[in-house]
Each structure stands twice: as structure tokens, then as C-alpha cells.
Amino acid sequence: MMRTRVRAVPASLAAVLLLCAAGAAGGRTAPAGTPGQMTSEVRAHVDRLASADAHERAEAAISLGQMEALAAAAVPALAALLGDTAPLERWRSNVGEDVAEALGNIGAQAVPRLVFALEDSDRVVRRNAVLALQRIKDPRILVPLARTARDADPAVRCEAVGALGMIGDVRVVGPMIVALDDDVSEVRMCAAAALGRVGDVRALFPLLAALRDSHAGVRSGVALALGSLDDRVAVVPLIPLLADDDAEVRASAVHALGMLKDESAVPGLIAAMGDTDMNVRKGSALALGQLRAAGALGFLVGALEGAPPALSVSLTWALGQITGEKFGNSPEKWQAWWGEQSRGEDEQ
């Protein structure tokens, strides 16, 4: 995912919290405060949100998120920190992302504030609002997220398209298809992944067209999406990607062809077993197993001799899928079995 430059934490965080909780933000009027009385436990965590220590603010947000709907009264104070970019010494990069997760956990009662935040002048606030909304199953968020898929900032567009894919509602497949033509390759990659998750047939031909994208990451994502759509119309257009200059694209193509399970892909997958990239060779073996390609047995047995361990596992799995036999990764046993099968066919 793209990284963007973000603003520093405001000098007086307590003042910002008070201002946003009162409903003022960037000259616009925020939604009315979330109904519900603030309990002493919620109040204690809200007070910690104003700490000068970033880790304490993050821990307070996490605690409120764990309370889920019981922390609804804290929504205004949490929403005020969506733009908090103070770094944290762990995998999540800043406080605002912890806040987004907390608001997402609180759920439906946070939706009005989060939708309001999608129009904020700060792209960090908008992005984190999207991250929160994608965790909430609520029909009110579909149109705002679809609109945010056209945001001026590519990182926000990418997150919005990804969120639509995670929600998986076919009513908003249109913005995802439009994003396949975005000027920024990262957004196109997000669109391909989203369309693969949704699996709507309307995406088939736009995805097929995107196989010609100039960016390898987009071609790779599109190939995987086509595999997820489970429409064999995609098989023939995918086969040329087995010769793509980019190894990741080739690996995605063999994976997609395995998912589609069409015998016309077998010759190309056998050829891909000779690829210079280990992931492509492993993926080809697995795909042949998924297809139960009896015509590839001799090649798979022969490839087992001297195969490195990582490839050997894929080969033996494929052989087991095709034959039902369980000889493990012993080339000798597979070769003996294959010799018997070949002699039996000759005698017939």
C-alpha cells in the first residue's frame, strides 16, 4: 500500500478533542453527539485520549474499541483523533489507525461521524475513516464509500475501493470497475483485488481488458481476480501470461488457471514447470493437481527426481491428487508405479 506524508499531532490535543466533540470541524458542522450516557469507565478512557503520550492515547482507543457498542458515547472524542499520526513502536504505524479500528468495533453508532470524516480536508482523516467504515456492516456506508473511491488522494481512493471489495455488495461494483482505469497503478491493483473478492460477472470483461495493463502488479492482481470469478472464458486470455516478463505475473497466472480447472490449460502449465522461478514451478505443479491432469503424470513423476524440497512437496501433492496414490516424496516409488502403469497400457 502507498505511504503518504502526514501531518504532525496538534500541539494541544485536549483542545482538539473538546472542539471536535462539540461538533466543529474545518468550518463544517459535525453530526450530533452519539446518544448514550458516558459511563465512568468510558470517561476514564476518553480522558486518556487527551494524553501527551502517543502510546497512552493508542491504548485508550484500543480499550474503547474492545467495549464495542458500550463505548458509543466516546465516538466524538475518538473521531477527533482520526488524524493523529504520532508513530507507535509496533506493527500499526500510528495512533489514528488504532482509533479507526476502535471506531469500527463500536459499529453502527459511529457511522455518522465517520461518513462526515470522509469529507475532511486532511487525507489522513479520510483514509482512516475508510479503514473504520470497512469494519462496519451498515447499508448507510455504501454510497459515501463509492463517492470516496473518486477521492483526490490516490491512497484514499485505494482504501475506499478495497473497502467496497471487503464489504462485497454487488450494488457498488461500478466504482470498482471504474478504478481499473485509474491513473495510479496502486489504485488499479486495489480495484483488481476488490473485484476478485466480490466475484461479480460484470467485472469479467473489464478485467480481461486489464490483463494488458503496463504495470506488472496490476496484471498479477487481475489474473488472480479472474481466477476468483470462476468463469472459463478467462482461460485462453490467461495462458499468454505464463510467458510474462514478470515472475509474479506468471505465478498468478498459474494459480488462476488452477482455480479455473480447464483442461485446455494443461500444455501451458506443463511448459511452466520449466520456469526459472521456483514459485512458478511450484504453482504449476499445484495447478496440474487441481486439474487432475492425467496427461501430466509422466512429466510430474520425472520432475520429482532431484527436485528441491519446496518443489517436491508440490509435485507429490499433485501426483496424489491425480492418482489417489500415497508414495510420499520418494522418486523411486513413483517411478516404479509409473513404470507399471506404462507397461500395463502397452500390453493393452
C-alpha positions in Angstrom: 0.0 0.0 0.0 1.2 3.5 -0.7 2.7 5.6 2.1 1.8 9.3 2.3 3.2 12.2 4.2 1.1 13.0 7.1 0.8 16.0 9.4 2.1 16.2 13.0 -0.1 15.8 16.1 -1.7 19.0 17.2 0.1 20.8 20.0 -2.9 20.9 22.3 -4.6 17.6 21.8 -7.1 18.1 24.6 -8.3 21.3 22.9 -8.8 19.5 19.6 -10.8 16.7 21.3 -13.0 19.3 23.0 -13.6 21.2 19.8 -14.5 18.1 17.7 -16.7 16.6 20.4 -18.6 19.8 20.4 -19.2 19.3 16.7 -17.0 21.8 14.9 -14.5 20.6 12.3 -12.9 22.6 9.5 -15.8 25.0 9.3 -18.4 22.2 8.9 -21.0 21.1 11.4 -20.4 17.6 12.7 -23.3 15.2 13.4 -24.9 15.5 16.7 -23.2 13.7 19.6 -23.7 9.9 19.8 -26.7 9.2 22.1 -26.0 7.3 25.3 -24.7 8.2 28.8 -21.0 8.1 29.2 -20.1 5.7 32.0 -17.3 6.2 34.4 -15.2 3.6 32.6 -15.7 5.2 29.2 -15.0 8.6 30.7 -11.7 7.4 32.1 -10.6 6.1 28.7 -11.8 9.3 27.0 -9.7 11.3 29.4 -6.6 9.2 28.4 -7.2 10.1 24.8 -6.0 13.6 25.6 -2.7 12.3 27.0 0.5 13.8 25.6 1.8 10.2 25.3 1.0 8.6 22.0 1.1 5.1 23.4 -1.4 6.0 26.1 -3.8 7.5 23.5 -3.5 4.4 21.5 -4.1 2.1 24.5 -7.2 4.2 25.4 -8.5 3.8 21.9 -7.9 0.1 21.9 -9.7 -0.2 25.3 -12.7 1.7 24.0 -12.8 -0.5 20.9 -12.9 -3.6 23.0 -16.0 -2.3 24.7 -17.7 -2.1 21.2 -21.2 -0.5 21.3 -20.9 0.2 25.0 -18.4 2.8 24.2 -20.7 4.7 21.7 -20.5 7.8 23.8 -16.8 8.1 23.1 -17.3 8.3 19.3 -16.9 12.1 19.1 -13.6 12.0 21.1 -12.3 9.1 19.1 -13.2 10.7 15.8 -11.2 13.8 16.8 -8.1 11.6 16.7 -8.5 10.0 13.2 -5.8 12.3 12.0 -3.4 11.5 14.9 -0.2 10.5 13.1 2.0 10.0 16.1 4.1 6.9 15.4 4.0 3.8 17.6 6.7 1.2 18.2 4.7 -1.8 16.9 3.3 -3.1 13.7 0.5 -0.5 13.4 2.2 2.7 12.3 0.3 5.4 14.2 -2.4 6.3 16.7 -5.0 7.2 14.1 -5.1 3.6 12.8 -5.8 2.3 16.3 -8.6 4.9 16.5 -10.0 3.7 13.2 -10.1 0.2 14.5 -11.8 1.2 17.7 -14.5 3.2 15.8 -15.1 0.2 13.5 -15.5 -2.0 16.5 -18.0 0.4 18.1 -20.0 -0.1 14.9 -23.2 1.4 13.6 -23.3 4.3 16.1 -20.0 5.6 14.7 -21.2 5.7 11.1 -22.5 9.3 11.0 -19.2 10.7 12.4 -17.2 8.5 10.1 -19.2 9.5 7.0 -18.7 13.1 8.0 -14.9 12.5 8.3 -14.8 11.3 4.6 -15.2 14.9 3.6 -12.4 16.2 5.9 -9.6 18.3 4.3 -7.0 16.0 5.8 -6.3 12.9 3.7 -5.1 11.0 6.7 -8.5 11.6 8.4 -10.3 10.4 5.2 -8.2 7.3 4.9 -8.6 6.3 8.5 -12.4 6.9 8.3 -12.4 4.4 5.4 -10.5 1.9 7.4 -13.1 2.2 10.2 -16.1 2.0 7.9 -14.9 -1.2 6.2 -15.3 -2.9 9.5 -19.0 -2.0 9.8 -21.8 -3.8 8.1 -24.2 -0.9 7.5 -26.1 0.0 4.3 -25.5 3.7 5.0 -21.9 3.5 4.2 -22.1 2.2 0.6 -22.8 5.5 -1.2 -20.3 7.5 0.8 -17.6 4.9 0.2 -18.4 4.8 -3.5 -18.1 8.6 -3.6 -14.7 8.3 -1.8 -13.5 5.9 -4.5 -13.1 9.2 -6.5 -11.1 11.0 -3.8 -8.4 13.4 -4.9 -5.8 11.4 -3.0 -4.8 8.0 -4.5 -4.1 6.4 -1.1 -7.7 7.2 0.0 -9.1 6.0 -3.4 -7.2 2.8 -2.9 -8.5 2.2 0.6 -12.1 3.1 -0.5 -12.1 0.7 -3.4 -10.6 -2.0 -1.1 -13.3 -1.4 1.5 -16.0 -1.8 -1.1 -14.5 -5.1 -2.1 -14.3 -6.3 1.6 -18.0 -5.3 2.1 -18.8 -7.3 -1.1 -22.1 -5.7 -2.0 -22.6 -6.1 -5.8 -24.6 -2.9 -5.9 -21.4 -0.9 -5.8 -19.3 -2.9 -8.2 -19.4 0.0 -10.6 -16.9 2.2 -8.8 -14.5 -0.8 -8.5 -14.7 -1.3 -12.3 -14.1 2.4 -12.9 -11.0 2.2 -10.6 -9.4 -0.3 -13.0 -8.7 2.7 -15.3 -7.2 4.9 -12.5 -4.1 6.8 -13.4 -2.3 5.4 -10.4 -1.2 1.8 -10.6 -1.7 1.1 -6.9 -5.4 2.1 -7.2 -5.7 -0.3 -10.2 -4.2 -3.1 -8.1 -6.7 -2.3 -5.3 -9.5 -2.4 -7.8 -8.4 -5.8 -9.2 -8.2 -7.3 -5.7 -11.6 -5.9 -4.7 -13.3 -7.2 -7.9 -11.8 -10.6 -7.2 -13.4 -10.6 -3.7 -16.8 -9.6 -4.9 -16.8 -12.1 -7.8 -19.4 -10.3 -9.9 -19.7 -11.4 -13.5 -20.0 -7.8 -14.7 -16.3 -7.4 -13.9 -15.2 -10.2 -16.3 -14.6 -8.2 -19.5 -13.1 -5.1 -17.7 -10.7 -7.5 -16.0 -9.8 -9.2 -19.3 -9.0 -5.9 -20.8 -6.8 -5.1 -17.8 -4.6 -8.1 -18.5 -2.8 -5.8 -20.9 -2.0 -3.2 -18.2 1.5 -1.8 -18.4 2.1 -2.4 -14.6 3.1 -6.0 -13.6 1.4 -5.7 -10.2 -1.9 -4.9 -11.9 -1.6 -7.8 -14.3 -0.8 -10.1 -11.4 -3.8 -8.9 -9.4 -6.1 -9.1 -12.4 -5.1 -12.7 -13.1 -5.9 -13.7 -9.5 -9.2 -11.8 -9.8 -10.1 -13.7 -12.9 -9.4 -17.0 -11.2 -11.8 -16.0 -8.4 -14.6 -15.2 -10.9 -14.6 -18.8 -11.9 -15.5 -18.2 -15.5 -13.7 -20.3 -18.0 -13.9 -17.6 -20.6 -10.8 -16.3 -18.9 -8.7 -19.4 -19.6 -7.5 -18.6 -23.1 -6.6 -14.9 -22.3 -4.7 -16.0 -19.2 -2.4 -18.5 -20.9 -0.2 -15.9 -22.6 0.6 -14.6 -19.1 2.6 -17.8 -18.5 5.3 -16.2 -20.6 5.1 -12.7 -19.0 8.4 -11.0 -18.3 7.5 -10.7 -14.6 7.7 -13.8 -12.4 4.9 -12.6 -10.1 2.6 -12.3 -13.0 3.5 -15.8 -14.2 2.9 -17.2 -10.7 -0.5 -15.5 -10.5 -1.4 -16.9 -13.9 -0.7 -20.5 -13.0 -2.6 -20.0 -9.7 -5.6 -18.6 -11.6 -5.6 -21.4 -14.2 -5.6 -24.0 -11.4 -8.6 -22.3 -9.9 -10.5 -22.4 -13.2 -9.8 -26.1 -13.8 -9.9 -26.2 -17.6 -8.0 -28.9 -19.4 -7.0 -26.6 -22.2 -4.5 -25.0 -19.8 -2.6 -28.3 -19.2 0.0 -27.9 -22.0 0.9 -24.4 -20.9 1.1 -25.5 -17.2 3.4 -28.4 -18.1 5.6 -25.9 -20.0 5.6 -23.6 -17.0 7.1 -26.4 -14.9 10.4 -25.5 -16.6 10.2 -21.8 -15.5 13.2 -20.2 -14.0 11.2 -19.1 -10.9 10.6 -21.6 -8.2 7.2 -20.1 -7.2 6.0 -20.5 -10.8 7.2 -24.2 -10.9 5.5 -24.9 -7.6 2.3 -23.2 -8.7 2.3 -25.1 -12.0 2.5 -28.4 -10.2 -0.3 -27.5 -7.8 -2.4 -26.3 -10.7 -1.9 -29.6 -12.6 -3.0 -31.4 -9.4 -6.1 -29.2 -9.1 -7.0 -30.0 -12.7 -6.3 -33.8 -12.0 -4.4 -33.7 -15.3 -3.6 -37.4 -16.0 -1.8 -36.3 -19.1 0.8 -34.6 -17.0 1.6 -37.7 -14.9 4.8 -38.7 -16.7 6.2 -35.2 -16.6 5.4 -34.8 -12.8 7.0 -38.2 -12.0 10.1 -37.3 -14.0 10.3 -33.8 -12.3 10.4 -35.4 -8.9 13.9 -36.8 -9.5 16.3 -34.3 -8.0 13.7 -31.8 -7.2 14.4 -29.4 -4.3 12.3 -30.0 -1.2 10.0 -27.0 -1.8 9.1 -28.2 -5.3 9.0 -31.9 -4.2 6.1 -31.2 -1.8 4.1 -29.6 -4.6 4.9 -32.4 -7.0 3.9 -35.2 -4.6 0.7 -33.4 -3.7 -0.2 -33.1 -7.4 0.6 -36.7 -8.0 -1.6 -37.8 -5.1 -4.5 -35.6 -6.3 -4.3 -37.1 -9.8 -3.7 -40.8 -8.9 -5.0 -41.3 -5.4 -1.7 -43.0 -4.5 0.3 -42.1 -1.4 4.0 -42.7 -2.2 5.2 -39.5 -0.5 8.1 -37.7 -2.0 10.0 -40.9 -3.0 11.0 -40.6 -6.6 11.8 -44.4 -6.7 8.3 -45.4 -5.6 6.6 -43.1 -8.0 8.8 -44.2 -10.9 8.2 -47.8 -10.2 4.5 -47.2 -10.0 4.6 -45.2 -13.2 6.6 -47.9 -15.0 3.9 -50.5 -14.0 1.2 -48.2 -15.4 3.0 -47.6 -18.6 3.7 -51.4 -19.1 0.0 -52.1 -18.5 -1.0 -49.6 -21.1 1.5 -51.1 -23.6 0.1 -54.6 -23.1 -3.4 -53.4 -23.8 
